[in-house]
Amino acid sequence: MTKDLPNCLDESPGIGKAELLLPEETPLVGFHGTSQGSFLTSLGLILVDTASPICQQRARYPDAVLLEGIDLFERNAIIEAALSQQEKSRASALEAIL
């Protein structure tokens, strides 16, 4: 939804509103999604599993600042390619809870 479109209201066809209650152990830290033109086609949550020992350690991407000059989509592809299978499985398990 955007404030720029006066006809884009909660009760409009195809527009929904959702409220999620998340446990303290998995706080929301961001969103990811895709769009097609001016329409949002998917939206996902980025959560942190605070109970996981790995989430209590500094990130293992010390060269991430070197990605600043790279296109956003290419940067995301590089970072996602560096994820281990265990990290991907854990993310899938968290998304399944929602």
Residue frames relative to the residue before (quaternion, step in Angstrom):
aa qw qx qy qz dx dy dz
M 1.0000 0.0000 0.0000 0.0000 0.00 0.00 0.00
T 0.0934 -0.7966 0.5962 0.0346 3.51 -1.13 0.59
K 0.5172 -0.6407 0.4710 0.3166 3.55 -1.11 0.61
D 0.5935 0.6152 -0.3526 0.3808 3.59 1.21 -0.46
L 0.7208 0.3820 -0.2406 0.5259 3.60 1.17 -0.42
P 0.3281 -0.7909 0.4797 0.1915 3.61 -0.29 1.22
N 0.6874 0.4785 -0.2877 0.4645 3.62 1.16 -0.49
C 0.5672 0.5920 -0.3822 0.4264 3.58 1.27 -0.01
L 0.1765 0.7965 -0.5439 0.1963 3.56 0.11 1.34
D 0.6998 -0.4792 0.3319 0.4129 3.56 -1.24 0.47
E 0.7581 0.4100 -0.2173 0.4582 3.57 0.86 -0.92
S 0.4361 0.6965 -0.4631 0.3322 3.63 1.24 0.12
P 0.5912 -0.5699 0.4188 0.3876 3.63 -1.11 0.58
G 0.8141 0.2456 -0.1959 0.4885 3.56 -0.95 0.89
I 0.6466 0.4681 -0.3138 0.5141 3.59 1.29 -0.05
G 0.0239 -0.8103 0.5852 -0.0169 3.56 -0.77 1.00
K 0.2363 -0.7384 0.6138 0.1488 3.51 -1.27 0.39
A 0.0399 -0.8046 0.5923 -0.0116 3.56 -0.88 0.95
E 0.1476 -0.7594 0.6271 0.0907 3.53 -1.15 0.66
L 0.1118 -0.8045 0.5827 0.0281 3.55 -0.80 1.05
L 0.1893 -0.7383 0.6345 0.1285 3.52 -1.08 0.76
L 0.1031 -0.8192 0.5640 0.0159 3.55 -0.55 1.18
P 0.4920 -0.6502 0.4785 0.3260 3.59 -1.03 0.67
E 0.6340 -0.5484 0.3886 0.3825 3.57 -1.20 0.51
E 0.6160 0.5846 -0.3412 0.4030 3.60 1.11 -0.64
T 0.7820 0.2022 -0.1205 0.5771 3.60 1.17 -0.48
P 0.0354 -0.8376 0.5452 0.0052 3.61 0.38 1.19
L 0.5056 -0.6256 0.5102 0.3043 3.52 -1.23 0.60
V 0.0673 -0.8162 0.5736 0.0136 3.58 -0.76 1.03
G 0.8191 -0.0948 0.0496 0.5635 3.59 1.21 -0.09
F 0.3757 -0.6908 0.5712 0.2354 3.51 -1.40 -0.04
H 0.0467 -0.7478 0.6565 0.0867 3.55 -1.27 0.36
G 0.1361 0.8081 -0.5633 0.1058 3.54 -1.06 0.59
T 0.3236 -0.7059 0.5843 0.2357 3.50 -1.36 -0.08
S 0.1451 -0.7848 0.5967 0.0837 3.52 -1.18 0.53
Q 0.2016 -0.7279 0.6408 0.1375 3.48 -1.33 0.39
G 0.7941 -0.0605 -0.0085 0.6047 3.54 -0.23 1.26
S 0.7699 -0.2932 0.2381 0.5143 3.56 -0.72 -1.05
F 0.5988 0.5679 -0.3546 0.4396 3.59 1.28 0.25
L 0.3662 -0.7002 0.5710 0.2225 3.55 -0.99 0.85
T 0.1857 -0.8227 0.5309 0.0831 3.59 -0.59 1.12
S 0.7899 -0.0143 -0.0239 0.6125 3.59 1.19 -0.38
L 0.0730 -0.7785 0.6232 0.0187 3.51 -1.17 0.65
G 0.0320 -0.8013 0.5973 -0.0132 3.55 -0.85 0.98
L 0.4228 -0.6919 0.5309 0.2462 3.52 -1.27 0.43
I 0.2300 -0.7201 0.6333 0.1662 3.53 -1.19 0.62
L 0.0400 -0.8150 0.5762 -0.0472 3.53 -0.52 1.26
V 0.2706 -0.7241 0.6037 0.1950 3.56 -1.23 0.42
D 0.2862 -0.7400 0.5857 0.1655 3.55 -0.84 1.01
T 0.2123 -0.8362 0.4942 0.1072 3.59 0.08 1.29
A 0.6086 0.5531 -0.3628 0.4382 3.61 1.20 -0.31
S 0.6006 0.5762 -0.3566 0.4244 3.57 1.20 -0.40
P 0.4933 -0.6720 0.4621 0.3026 3.61 -0.83 0.93
I 0.6240 0.5565 -0.3464 0.4254 3.59 1.05 -0.71
C 0.6732 0.4914 -0.2958 0.4666 3.61 1.09 -0.66
Q 0.6361 0.5060 -0.3266 0.4823 3.56 1.28 -0.09
Q 0.6255 0.5132 -0.3274 0.4880 3.57 1.32 0.11
R 0.6128 -0.5352 0.4332 0.3879 3.53 -1.26 0.43
A 0.5829 -0.5977 0.4215 0.3540 3.58 -1.05 0.75
R 0.3940 -0.7363 0.5051 0.2178 3.56 -1.06 0.74
Y 0.5522 0.5828 -0.4025 0.4398 3.57 1.16 0.58
P 0.0293 -0.8542 0.5188 0.0177 3.61 0.59 1.09
D 0.6960 0.4563 -0.2820 0.4773 3.60 1.16 -0.47
A 0.3108 0.7854 -0.4882 0.2196 3.60 1.24 0.26
V 0.6048 0.5588 -0.3709 0.4295 3.61 1.05 -0.61
L 0.5879 0.5753 -0.3709 0.4311 3.60 1.16 -0.45
L 0.6205 0.5588 -0.3328 0.4381 3.59 1.24 -0.31
E 0.4192 0.7525 -0.4444 0.2460 3.60 1.24 -0.14
G 0.7289 0.4384 -0.2530 0.4610 3.62 0.96 -0.74
I 0.5793 0.5997 -0.3598 0.4188 3.57 1.31 -0.10
D 0.6280 -0.5431 0.4199 0.3666 3.55 -1.17 0.71
L 0.6108 -0.6020 0.3785 0.3483 3.59 -0.99 0.88
F 0.6862 0.4828 -0.2984 0.4550 3.62 0.84 -0.91
E 0.6545 0.4962 -0.3089 0.4795 3.58 1.02 -0.79
R 0.6215 0.5392 -0.3317 0.4614 3.60 1.05 -0.80
N 0.6638 0.4983 -0.3064 0.4660 3.59 0.90 -0.91
A 0.6396 0.5262 -0.3266 0.4555 3.59 1.00 -0.80
I 0.6432 0.5194 -0.3219 0.4614 3.60 0.99 -0.81
I 0.6831 0.4858 -0.2843 0.4654 3.57 0.89 -0.95
E 0.6695 0.4937 -0.3063 0.4629 3.60 0.91 -0.87
A 0.6280 0.5362 -0.3360 0.4530 3.59 1.07 -0.69
A 0.6657 0.5077 -0.2989 0.4580 3.59 1.17 -0.55
L 0.5118 0.6490 -0.4258 0.3682 3.61 1.23 -0.17
S 0.4234 -0.6864 0.5288 0.2646 3.55 -1.03 0.79
Q 0.6470 -0.5066 0.3913 0.4144 3.57 -1.26 0.31
Q 0.6144 0.5454 -0.3453 0.4536 3.59 1.07 -0.70
E 0.6562 0.5020 -0.3108 0.4699 3.60 0.97 -0.82
K 0.6462 0.5122 -0.3143 0.4704 3.59 1.01 -0.79
S 0.6501 0.5139 -0.3113 0.4652 3.60 0.99 -0.84
R 0.6476 0.5167 -0.3105 0.4660 3.56 0.99 -0.86
A 0.6456 0.5151 -0.3145 0.4680 3.59 0.98 -0.83
S 0.6443 0.5146 -0.3182 0.4677 3.59 0.98 -0.81
A 0.6470 0.5194 -0.3172 0.4593 3.57 0.99 -0.82
L 0.6571 0.4974 -0.3105 0.4737 3.60 0.98 -0.80
E 0.6539 0.5064 -0.3168 0.4644 3.60 0.95 -0.81
A 0.6251 0.5508 -0.3398 0.4364 3.60 1.06 -0.70
I 0.5783 0.5864 -0.3747 0.4258 3.59 1.16 -0.54
L 0.6606 0.4937 -0.2954 0.4823 3.55 1.07 -0.79
